[in-house]
Amino acid sequence: MRHGPIPGAHGRVRPLTLLGDPVLHAPSAEVTDFGPGLARLVEDLFASMYAARGVGLAANQVGEALRVFVFDCPDDEEVRHLGHVVNPRLVAADGIVLRGPEGCLSLPGLEAPTERFDRAVVEGFTATGEPVEVEGTGFFARCLQHEYDHLEGRVYPDRLTGRRRRKVLRQAAKASWGSGRTVSG
């Protein structure tokens, strides 16, 4: 039985920003106002993430250049991790480096093998200003690193090199949402 409200139930689904949008390629600003506007943003992020069938979403992916992300992501043992982090700091990314398939709601329909550590720890705050620490392993660690990267102005193709990078950028340019524009970075 669920105790408490369902995240995103009162949120508004917002349009997602796509690869090439400047807000995705610049570091996001620290949150300074922990008021009702932030709570609404977190609700909107959950609603938008669920509508797009994602496992994580950063605020800049809905056009808000603020350091906030949400997640509803399993780890490798299928344990569900649900929450959000405001003003996150990636305090640890370690363990084994694994190359695994990675996609992004800002590059719909695309994925590429991307290297990530299999353990990550993020510290930050809740929307009400309470300190929070989130530790993830496996797929959930990948999610935490991916969302943190967004807030630093990076998308997963930025972690690719050579042929893999060229391939995903070529696919993005050819995608219906890419409008044939050349994507650099």
C-alpha positions as CSV (number, residue, x, y, z in Angstrom):
1,M,0.0,0.0,0.0
2,R,1.3,3.4,-1.0
3,H,1.8,6.0,1.7
4,G,1.8,9.6,0.5
5,P,1.1,11.3,-2.8
6,I,2.1,9.9,-6.1
7,P,4.9,12.0,-7.5
8,G,3.8,14.0,-10.6
9,A,0.1,13.4,-10.0
10,H,-0.4,17.2,-9.7
11,G,2.2,18.1,-12.2
12,R,2.0,19.5,-15.7
13,V,3.6,17.7,-18.6
14,R,6.1,20.0,-20.2
15,P,7.6,19.8,-23.6
16,L,11.1,18.3,-23.6
17,T,14.1,20.2,-24.9
18,L,16.1,18.4,-27.6
19,L,19.7,18.0,-28.4
20,G,21.1,21.3,-29.7
21,D,19.0,23.5,-27.5
22,P,21.4,25.9,-25.7
23,V,19.9,25.2,-22.2
24,L,21.2,21.6,-22.5
25,H,24.7,22.7,-23.2
26,A,25.4,25.2,-20.4
27,P,25.7,24.5,-16.6
28,S,22.5,25.1,-14.7
29,A,22.1,27.6,-11.9
30,E,21.9,26.8,-8.2
31,V,18.4,26.8,-6.7
32,T,18.1,29.6,-4.2
33,D,14.3,29.7,-3.6
34,F,12.9,26.6,-1.9
35,G,9.3,27.8,-2.2
36,P,6.2,26.6,-3.9
37,G,7.6,27.3,-7.4
38,L,10.3,24.6,-6.8
39,A,7.7,22.1,-5.5
40,R,5.7,22.7,-8.7
41,L,8.8,22.2,-10.8
42,V,9.6,18.9,-9.1
43,E,6.0,17.8,-9.7
44,D,6.2,18.9,-13.4
45,L,9.5,17.0,-13.8
46,F,7.9,13.8,-12.5
47,A,4.8,14.2,-14.7
48,S,7.0,14.9,-17.8
49,M,9.3,12.0,-17.0
50,Y,6.4,9.6,-16.7
51,A,4.7,10.9,-19.8
52,A,7.9,10.3,-21.8
53,R,8.5,6.9,-20.1
54,G,11.8,7.9,-18.7
55,V,13.7,6.9,-15.6
56,G,15.2,10.3,-14.8
57,L,14.8,13.9,-15.9
58,A,16.7,17.1,-15.3
59,A,15.2,20.5,-15.1
60,N,17.0,21.8,-18.1
61,Q,15.3,19.1,-20.2
62,V,12.1,21.0,-19.7
63,G,13.8,24.4,-20.4
64,E,14.5,25.3,-16.7
65,A,18.2,26.0,-16.2
66,L,18.1,25.0,-12.5
67,R,20.0,22.3,-10.6
68,V,17.2,19.9,-10.0
69,F,16.6,16.3,-11.2
70,V,14.1,13.6,-10.5
71,F,14.3,9.8,-10.9
72,D,12.3,6.6,-10.7
73,C,14.9,4.1,-11.7
74,P,15.7,0.5,-10.8
75,D,19.1,-0.8,-10.0
76,D,20.5,-4.0,-11.3
77,E,18.6,-6.0,-8.7
78,E,15.3,-4.4,-9.8
79,V,15.1,-2.4,-6.6
80,R,13.1,0.8,-7.4
81,H,14.7,4.2,-6.4
82,L,12.3,7.1,-6.4
83,G,13.1,10.7,-5.6
84,H,14.6,14.1,-6.5
85,V,17.7,16.1,-5.7
86,V,18.1,19.9,-5.7
87,N,21.5,21.4,-6.1
88,P,23.2,18.0,-6.4
89,R,26.9,17.4,-6.0
90,L,28.4,14.2,-7.4
91,V,30.6,13.2,-4.4
92,A,31.6,9.8,-5.7
93,A,31.7,8.0,-9.0
94,D,33.8,4.9,-8.7
95,G,34.0,1.1,-9.0
96,I,34.2,-0.6,-12.3
97,V,33.7,1.3,-15.5
98,L,31.0,-0.3,-17.6
99,R,30.0,0.4,-21.1
100,G,26.3,0.0,-21.5
101,P,23.4,1.3,-23.7
102,E,22.4,4.8,-22.8
103,G,19.5,6.8,-24.1
104,C,18.1,10.2,-23.3
105,L,14.7,11.8,-23.4
106,S,16.4,14.8,-25.2
107,L,17.5,12.4,-28.0
108,P,14.4,10.4,-28.4
109,G,14.8,7.0,-30.0
110,L,18.6,7.0,-29.9
111,E,21.0,5.2,-27.7
112,A,24.7,4.4,-27.7
113,P,27.1,2.4,-25.6
114,T,28.4,4.8,-23.0
115,E,31.0,4.3,-20.2
116,R,29.9,5.0,-16.6
117,F,31.1,4.0,-13.2
118,D,29.0,1.3,-11.5
119,R,28.6,3.3,-8.3
120,A,27.7,6.9,-7.7
121,V,26.8,9.1,-4.7
122,V,25.0,12.4,-5.0
123,E,24.4,14.8,-2.2
124,G,22.0,17.7,-2.2
125,F,18.6,18.8,-0.9
126,T,15.0,18.0,-1.2
127,A,12.5,20.6,-2.5
128,T,11.8,21.6,1.2
129,G,15.5,22.2,1.8
130,E,16.3,19.0,3.8
131,P,19.7,17.4,3.1
132,V,19.7,14.2,1.1
133,E,22.3,11.7,0.0
134,V,21.5,9.2,-2.8
135,E,23.7,6.2,-3.5
136,G,23.3,4.1,-6.6
137,T,24.9,1.0,-8.1
138,G,24.6,-0.5,-11.6
139,F,21.9,1.0,-13.8
140,F,20.8,3.4,-11.0
141,A,24.4,4.7,-10.8
142,R,24.3,5.3,-14.5
143,C,21.0,7.3,-14.1
144,L,22.5,9.5,-11.3
145,Q,25.6,10.3,-13.4
146,H,23.5,10.9,-16.5
147,E,21.2,13.4,-14.7
148,Y,24.1,15.1,-13.0
149,D,25.8,15.5,-16.3
150,H,22.7,17.3,-17.7
151,L,23.0,19.9,-14.9
152,E,26.7,20.4,-15.8
153,G,25.6,21.1,-19.4
154,R,26.6,17.7,-20.8
155,V,24.6,15.1,-22.7
156,Y,25.7,11.5,-23.1
157,P,27.2,12.0,-26.7
158,D,29.7,14.3,-25.0
159,R,31.1,11.2,-23.3
160,L,31.5,9.4,-26.7
161,T,34.5,9.6,-29.0
162,G,35.3,8.7,-32.5
163,R,33.0,6.6,-34.6
164,R,30.4,6.1,-31.8
165,R,30.1,9.9,-31.3
166,R,29.9,10.6,-35.0
167,K,27.2,7.9,-35.4
168,V,24.9,9.1,-32.7
169,L,25.2,12.8,-33.9
170,R,24.5,11.7,-37.4
171,Q,21.4,9.8,-36.2
172,A,20.3,12.8,-34.3
173,A,20.6,15.1,-37.3
174,K,18.6,12.6,-39.4
175,A,15.9,12.1,-36.7
176,S,12.4,13.6,-37.3
177,W,12.9,15.7,-34.2
178,G,16.4,16.8,-35.4
179,S,14.9,18.7,-38.4
180,G,18.1,17.8,-40.4
181,R,20.1,20.4,-38.4
182,T,23.7,19.7,-37.8
183,V,24.4,18.9,-34.2
184,S,27.8,19.8,-32.8
185,G,29.5,19.5,-29.5
